[in-house]
Amino acid sequence: MNFWLIAGLLGGGYILQCLFGLMQMKDFSKTFRPLRKLGRVAIGRTNGGLQAGAIVMFAIDEEGVILKGKRMMGVTVLAKFKDFNGFEGKNVGELKQEDVQNLPRPLKKAVLDAAMNYNIIMSGGEIPPRLSLFQKIEKKLSRKKTISVSETQS
């Protein structure tokens, strides 16, 4: 095949990915603004990788009680935010595994992440940065090296 054809297809795919990403960021902003007008917003997310990821946003009052929720779940950049009912009146910092048992796995993780993020911020802490794919691989490999070295020394 022609080099320029392949390069053009790859470049076109990259541009489409960027455009869809911008559309998704615009949807995030459009969803976030009205929630922010209701009060503070607790956000939780889970990365999907090759499976569905999820983002949840809860508008909360001064005591952390959920006023309204929105969720986005999907594999592609075409996923959109939708209403997320069932948590109104609950305290976001007190959400536990039992509260999310009937949800799909990505949403469970995102809701529990929102609760954890809220508790960290309210205790004066900082939310730790998430590791990239390559950082996760490096961490696993270094852990295996440490285990191998300690086993050989025993």
Accessible surface in RSA format (square Angstrom, percent):
REM  Atomic radii and reference values for relative SASA: ProtOr
REM  Chains: A
REM  Algorithm: Lee & Richards
REM  Probe-radius: 1.40
REM  Slices: 20
REM RES _ NUM      All-atoms   Total-Side   Main-Chain    Non-polar    All polar
REM                ABS   REL    ABS   REL    ABS   REL    ABS   REL    ABS   REL
RES MET A   1   183.88  95.2  99.93  66.1  83.95 199.9  96.80  82.3  87.08 115.4
RES ASN A   2    92.45  63.8  78.65  76.0  13.80  33.2  29.11  70.1  63.34  61.2
RES PHE A   3   135.76  67.9 128.80  79.8   6.96  18.1 131.88  80.0   3.89  11.1
RES TRP A   4   187.86  75.4 180.32  87.3   7.54  17.7 153.33  81.8  34.53  56.0
RES LEU A   5    85.60  47.7  78.49  56.2   7.11  17.9  84.58  59.4   1.02   2.7
RES ILE A   6    75.48  42.9  75.17  56.0   0.30   0.7  75.46  54.3   0.01   0.0
RES ALA A   7    37.63  34.6  24.28  37.5  13.35  30.4  29.97  42.2   7.66  20.3
RES GLY A   8    46.95  57.9   0.00   N/A  46.95  57.9  37.59 103.2   9.35  21.0
RES LEU A   9   116.52  64.9 104.62  74.8  11.89  29.9 106.91  75.1   9.61  25.9
RES LEU A  10   128.13  71.4 119.85  85.7   8.28  20.8 122.27  85.9   5.86  15.8
RES GLY A  11    31.71  39.1   0.00   N/A  31.71  39.1  30.94  84.9   0.77   1.7
RES GLY A  12    32.91  40.6   0.00   N/A  32.91  40.6  29.71  81.5   3.20   7.2
RES GLY A  13    37.96  46.8   0.00   N/A  37.96  46.8  30.38  83.4   7.58  17.0
RES TYR A  14   152.49  71.2 145.70  82.9   6.80  17.7 108.18  81.3  44.31  54.6
RES ILE A  15   106.26  60.5 105.54  78.6   0.72   1.7 106.26  76.5   0.00   0.0
RES LEU A  16    98.40  54.8  98.40  70.4   0.00   0.0  98.40  69.1   0.00   0.0
RES GLN A  17   102.71  57.4  99.66  72.8   3.04   7.2  38.17  81.2  64.54  48.9
RES CYS A  18    53.02  40.1  44.01  49.1   9.01  21.2  26.56  67.3  26.45  28.5
RES LEU A  19    92.42  51.5  91.65  65.6   0.76   1.9  91.65  64.4   0.76   2.1
RES PHE A  20    63.45  31.7  63.39  39.3   0.06   0.1  63.39  38.4   0.06   0.2
RES GLY A  21    20.79  25.6   0.00   N/A  20.79  25.6  19.95  54.8   0.84   1.9
RES LEU A  22   101.26  56.4  96.68  69.2   4.58  11.5  96.96  68.1   4.30  11.6
RES MET A  23    91.03  47.1  86.34  57.1   4.69  11.2  66.06  56.2  24.97  33.1
RES GLN A  24    39.22  21.9  36.63  26.8   2.59   6.2   9.34  19.9  29.88  22.7
RES MET A  25   116.13  60.1 113.31  75.0   2.82   6.7  74.97  63.7  41.16  54.5
RES LYS A  26   151.43  73.9 144.57  88.7   6.86  16.3  93.64  84.3  57.79  61.6
RES ASP A  27    14.41  10.1  11.56  11.5   2.85   6.8   5.32  12.5   9.10   9.1
RES PHE A  28    61.71  30.9  61.71  38.2   0.00   0.0  61.71  37.4   0.00   0.0
RES SER A  29    45.02  38.0  41.92  56.0   3.09   7.1  14.58  31.1  30.44  42.6
RES LYS A  30   131.03  63.9 126.28  77.5   4.75  11.3  72.85  65.6  58.18  62.0
RES THR A  31    13.43   9.6   7.30   7.4   6.12  14.6   6.79   9.1   6.64  10.0
RES PHE A  32    58.50  29.3  58.50  36.2   0.00   0.0  58.50  35.5   0.00   0.0
RES ARG A  33   141.91  59.6 140.61  71.7   1.30   3.1  59.39  81.2  82.53  50.0
RES PRO A  34    73.80  53.8  68.87  62.8   4.93  17.9  70.78  58.4   3.02  18.8
RES LEU A  35     1.96   1.1   1.96   1.4   0.00   0.0   1.96   1.4   0.00   0.0
RES ARG A  36   123.77  52.0 117.81  60.1   5.97  14.2  30.53  41.7  93.24  56.5
RES LYS A  37   178.94  87.3 140.36  86.1  38.59  91.9  91.24  82.1  87.70  93.4
RES LEU A  38    90.72  50.5  68.15  48.8  22.57  56.7  71.89  50.5  18.83  50.7
RES GLY A  39    21.09  26.0   0.00   N/A  21.09  26.0  21.09  57.9   0.00   0.0
RES ARG A  40    87.07  36.6  84.72  43.2   2.35   5.6  61.37  83.9  25.70  15.6
RES VAL A  41    28.31  18.6   0.96   0.9  27.35  65.9   0.96   0.8  27.35  74.2
RES ALA A  42     7.98   7.3   0.80   1.2   7.18  16.3   7.98  11.2   0.00   0.0
RES ILE A  43    55.37  31.5  47.98  35.7   7.39  17.8  47.98  34.5   7.39  20.1
RES GLY A  44     0.50   0.6   0.00   N/A   0.50   0.6   0.50   1.4   0.00   0.0
RES ARG A  45    89.72  37.7  87.73  44.7   1.99   4.7  26.83  36.7  62.88  38.1
RES THR A  46    20.79  14.8  14.84  15.0   5.95  14.2   4.85   6.5  15.95  24.1
RES ASN A  47    86.32  59.5  59.36  57.4  26.96  64.9  26.36  63.4  59.97  58.0
RES GLY A  48    15.62  19.3   0.00   N/A  15.62  19.3   3.18   8.7  12.44  27.9
RES GLY A  49    72.11  88.9   0.00   N/A  72.11  88.9  44.18 121.2  27.93  62.6
RES LEU A  50   182.49 101.6 154.86 110.8  27.63  69.5 156.41 109.8  26.08  70.2
RES GLN A  51   118.30  66.2 112.62  82.3   5.69  13.5  37.31  79.4  81.00  61.4
RES ALA A  52    25.52  23.5  19.67  30.4   5.86  13.3  19.67  27.7   5.86  15.5
RES GLY A  53    12.96  16.0   0.00   N/A  12.96  16.0  10.80  29.6   2.15   4.8
RES ALA A  54     4.02   3.7   0.00   0.0   4.02   9.2   1.69   2.4   2.34   6.2
RES ILE A  55    39.35  22.4  39.35  29.3   0.00   0.0  39.35  28.3   0.00   0.0
RES VAL A  56     0.00   0.0   0.00   0.0   0.00   0.0   0.00   0.0   0.00   0.0
RES MET A  57     0.00   0.0   0.00   0.0   0.00   0.0   0.00   0.0   0.00   0.0
RES PHE A  58     0.05   0.0   0.05   0.0   0.00   0.0   0.05   0.0   0.00   0.0
RES ALA A  59     0.00   0.0   0.00   0.0   0.00   0.0   0.00   0.0   0.00   0.0
RES ILE A  60     3.60   2.0   3.43   2.6   0.17   0.4   3.43   2.5   0.17   0.5
RES ASP A  61    33.28  23.3  30.12  30.0   3.15   7.5  15.08  35.5  18.20  18.1
RES GLU A  62   142.12  81.6 125.19  94.7  16.92  40.3  60.33 116.7  81.79  66.8
RES GLU A  63   117.89  67.7 103.55  78.3  14.34  34.1  60.04 116.1  57.85  47.2
RES GLY A  64     0.00   0.0   0.00   N/A   0.00   0.0   0.00   0.0   0.00   0.0
RES VAL A  65    43.83  28.8  43.83  39.7   0.00   0.0  43.83  38.1   0.00   0.0
RES ILE A  66     2.57   1.5   0.72   0.5   1.85   4.5   0.72   0.5   1.85   5.0
RES LEU A  67    75.80  42.2  55.69  39.8  20.12  50.6  58.83  41.3  16.98  45.7
RES LYS A  68    82.79  40.4  82.63  50.7   0.17   0.4  33.63  30.3  49.16  52.4
RES GLY A  69     1.36   1.7   0.00   N/A   1.36   1.7   0.29   0.8   1.07   2.4
RES LYS A  70    43.11  21.0  43.11  26.5   0.00   0.0   9.81   8.8  33.30  35.5
RES ARG A  71    59.14  24.8  59.14  30.1   0.00   0.0   0.75   1.0  58.39  35.4
RES MET A  72    13.24   6.9  12.81   8.5   0.43   1.0  12.81  10.9   0.43   0.6
RES MET A  73    62.23  32.2  41.32  27.3  20.91  49.8  41.80  35.5  20.43  27.1
RES GLY A  74    28.23  34.8   0.00   N/A  28.23  34.8  16.83  46.2  11.41  25.5
RES VAL A  75    98.92  65.1  67.23  60.9  31.69  76.4  68.72  59.7  30.20  81.9
RES THR A  76    81.39  57.9  69.32  70.3  12.07  28.8  66.26  89.0  15.13  22.9
RES VAL A  77    36.76  24.2  29.53  26.7   7.24  17.4  30.09  26.1   6.67  18.1
RES LEU A  78   104.89  58.4  91.57  65.5  13.32  33.5  93.26  65.5  11.63  31.3
RES ALA A  79    18.15  16.7   5.22   8.0  12.94  29.4  16.68  23.5   1.48   3.9
RES LYS A  80   100.84  49.2  94.15  57.8   6.69  15.9  70.74  63.7  30.09  32.1
RES PHE A  81    22.82  11.4   2.23   1.4  20.59  53.6   2.23   1.4  20.59  58.9
RES LYS A  82   117.88  57.5 112.36  68.9   5.52  13.1  65.18  58.7  52.70  56.1
RES ASP A  83    81.37  57.0  63.02  62.7  18.35  43.4  14.86  35.0  66.51  66.3
RES PHE A  84    11.61   5.8  10.18   6.3   1.43   3.7  11.07   6.7   0.54   1.6
RES ASN A  85   109.86  75.8  88.72  85.7  21.13  50.9  29.03  69.9  80.83  78.1
RES GLY A  86    53.95  66.5   0.00   N/A  53.95  66.5  37.43 102.7  16.53  37.0
RES PHE A  87     9.42   4.7   9.41   5.8   0.02   0.1   9.41   5.7   0.02   0.1
RES GLU A  88    78.19  44.9  56.36  42.6  21.83  52.0  41.52  80.3  36.66  29.9
RES GLY A  89    57.60  71.0   0.00   N/A  57.60  71.0  29.93  82.1  27.67  62.0
RES LYS A  90    81.16  39.6  75.91  46.6   5.25  12.5  58.00  52.2  23.15  24.7
RES ASN A  91    39.09  27.0  31.83  30.8   7.27  17.5   7.99  19.2  31.11  30.1
RES VAL A  92     0.00   0.0   0.00   0.0   0.00   0.0   0.00   0.0   0.00   0.0
RES GLY A  93    10.59  13.1   0.00   N/A  10.59  13.1   3.57   9.8   7.02  15.7
RES GLU A  94   118.27  67.9 109.67  83.0   8.60  20.5  39.84  77.1  78.43  64.0
RES LEU A  95     8.39   4.7   1.91   1.4   6.48  16.3   1.93   1.4   6.46  17.4
RES LYS A  96   112.47  54.9 110.46  67.8   2.01   4.8  76.96  69.3  35.52  37.8
RES GLN A  97    97.53  54.5  93.82  68.6   3.71   8.8  52.25 111.2  45.28  34.3
RES GLU A  98   123.67  71.0 111.14  84.1  12.53  29.8  62.12 120.2  61.55  50.3
RES ASP A  99    52.52  36.8  31.94  31.8  20.58  48.7   4.59  10.8  47.93  47.8
RES VAL A 100     0.33   0.2   0.00   0.0   0.33   0.8   0.33   0.3   0.00   0.0
RES GLN A 101   113.89  63.7  98.36  71.9  15.53  37.0  22.16  47.2  91.73  69.6
RES ASN A 102   140.80  97.1 106.07 102.5  34.73  83.6  37.24  89.6 103.56 100.1
RES LEU A 103    40.87  22.8  33.08  23.7   7.79  19.6  34.01  23.9   6.87  18.5
RES PRO A 104    64.60  47.1  51.70  47.1  12.89  46.9  63.87  52.7   0.73   4.5
RES ARG A 105   147.65  62.0 141.19  72.0   6.46  15.4  58.85  80.4  88.80  53.8
RES PRO A 106    24.52  17.9  22.59  20.6   1.94   7.0  24.52  20.2   0.00   0.0
RES LEU A 107     6.26   3.5   6.26   4.5   0.00   0.0   6.26   4.4   0.00   0.0
RES LYS A 108    52.23  25.5  52.23  32.0   0.00   0.0  10.43   9.4  41.80  44.5
RES LYS A 109    96.58  47.1  90.21  55.3   6.37  15.2  54.85  49.4  41.73  44.5
RES ALA A 110     0.00   0.0   0.00   0.0   0.00   0.0   0.00   0.0   0.00   0.0
RES VAL A 111     0.00   0.0   0.00   0.0   0.00   0.0   0.00   0.0   0.00   0.0
RES LEU A 112    50.52  28.1  45.66  32.7   4.86  12.2  46.06  32.3   4.46  12.0
RES ASP A 113    15.89  11.1  11.87  11.8   4.02   9.5   9.62  22.6   6.28   6.3
RES ALA A 114     0.00   0.0   0.00   0.0   0.00   0.0   0.00   0.0   0.00   0.0
RES ALA A 115     5.07   4.7   5.07   7.8   0.00   0.0   5.07   7.1   0.00   0.0
RES MET A 116    97.56  50.5  92.97  61.5   4.59  10.9  58.62  49.8  38.94  51.6
RES ASN A 117    15.96  11.0  15.73  15.2   0.23   0.6   6.20  14.9   9.76   9.4
RES TYR A 118    28.86  13.5  23.22  13.2   5.64  14.7  19.49  14.6   9.37  11.5
RES ASN A 119    65.58  45.2  60.48  58.4   5.10  12.3  25.31  60.9  40.27  38.9
RES ILE A 120    42.21  24.0  40.11  29.9   2.10   5.1  42.16  30.4   0.05   0.1
RES ILE A 121    94.04  53.5  83.74  62.4  10.30  24.8  83.79  60.3  10.25  27.8
RES MET A 122    97.37  50.4  66.98  44.3  30.39  72.4  63.77  54.2  33.60  44.5
RES SER A 123    95.15  80.4  53.86  71.9  41.29  95.1  52.08 110.9  43.07  60.3
RES GLY A 124    70.55  87.0   0.00   N/A  70.55  87.0  36.49 100.1  34.07  76.3
RES GLY A 125    34.58  42.6   0.00   N/A  34.58  42.6  26.72  73.3   7.85  17.6
RES GLU A 126   159.62  91.6 140.64 106.4  18.99  45.2  53.94 104.3 105.68  86.3
RES ILE A 127    77.00  43.8  57.60  42.9  19.40  46.8  57.60  41.5  19.40  52.7
RES PRO A 128    82.87  60.4  72.45  66.0  10.42  37.9  77.46  64.0   5.41  33.6
RES PRO A 129   124.59  90.8 101.84  92.8  22.75  82.7 112.87  93.2  11.72  72.8
RES ARG A 130   101.43  42.6  72.52  37.0  28.92  68.8  32.36  44.2  69.07  41.9
RES LEU A 131    70.80  39.4  62.25  44.5   8.54  21.5  62.34  43.8   8.46  22.8
RES SER A 132    56.02  47.3  44.20  59.0  11.81  27.2  49.81 106.1   6.21   8.7
RES LEU A 133   120.78  67.3 111.03  79.4   9.75  24.5 112.72  79.2   8.07  21.7
RES PHE A 134   158.39  79.2 154.03  95.4   4.36  11.4 154.75  93.8   3.64  10.4
RES GLN A 135    87.91  49.2  83.99  61.4   3.92   9.3  23.27  49.5  64.64  49.0
RES LYS A 136    95.97  46.8  94.17  57.8   1.80   4.3  55.02  49.5  40.95  43.6
RES ILE A 137    80.74  45.9  79.75  59.4   0.98   2.4  80.67  58.1   0.07   0.2
RES GLU A 138   118.49  68.0 115.50  87.4   2.99   7.1  41.22  79.7  77.27  63.1
RES LYS A 139   105.88  51.7 101.15  62.1   4.74  11.3  57.34  51.6  48.54  51.7
RES LYS A 140   129.91  63.4 128.36  78.8   1.55   3.7  72.04  64.8  57.87  61.6
RES LEU A 141    97.62  54.4  96.97  69.4   0.65   1.6  96.97  68.1   0.65   1.7
RES SER A 142    55.38  46.8  52.64  70.2   2.74   6.3  38.35  81.7  17.03  23.9
RES ARG A 143   127.05  53.3 123.84  63.1   3.21   7.6  57.84  79.1  69.21  41.9
RES LYS A 144   132.90  64.8 130.87  80.3   2.03   4.8  78.34  70.5  54.55  58.1
RES LYS A 145   143.81  70.2 140.41  86.1   3.40   8.1  86.46  77.8  57.34  61.1
RES THR A 146    91.18  64.8  85.44  86.6   5.74  13.7  67.15  90.2  24.03  36.3
RES ILE A 147    90.41  51.4  88.94  66.3   1.47   3.5  90.41  65.1   0.00   0.0
RES SER A 148    58.68  49.6  57.15  76.3   1.53   3.5  29.93  63.7  28.75  40.3
RES VAL A 149    80.07  52.7  78.68  71.2   1.40   3.4  80.07  69.6   0.00   0.0
RES SER A 150    57.83  48.9  53.08  70.8   4.75  10.9  41.89  89.2  15.93  22.3
RES GLU A 151   118.67  68.1 100.46  76.0  18.22  43.4  41.80  80.8  76.88  62.8
RES THR A 152   113.10  80.4  79.13  80.2  33.97  81.0  76.77 103.1  36.33  54.9
RES GLN A 153   143.47  80.2 106.90  78.1  36.56  87.1  42.51  90.5 100.96  76.6
RES SER A 154   127.68 107.9  59.82  79.8  67.87 156.3  68.68 146.2  59.01  82.7
END  Absolute sums over single chains surface
CHAIN  1 A    10930.1       9126.7       1803.4       6888.9       4041.2
END  Absolute sums over all chains
TOTAL         10930.1       9126.7       1803.4       6888.9       4041.2
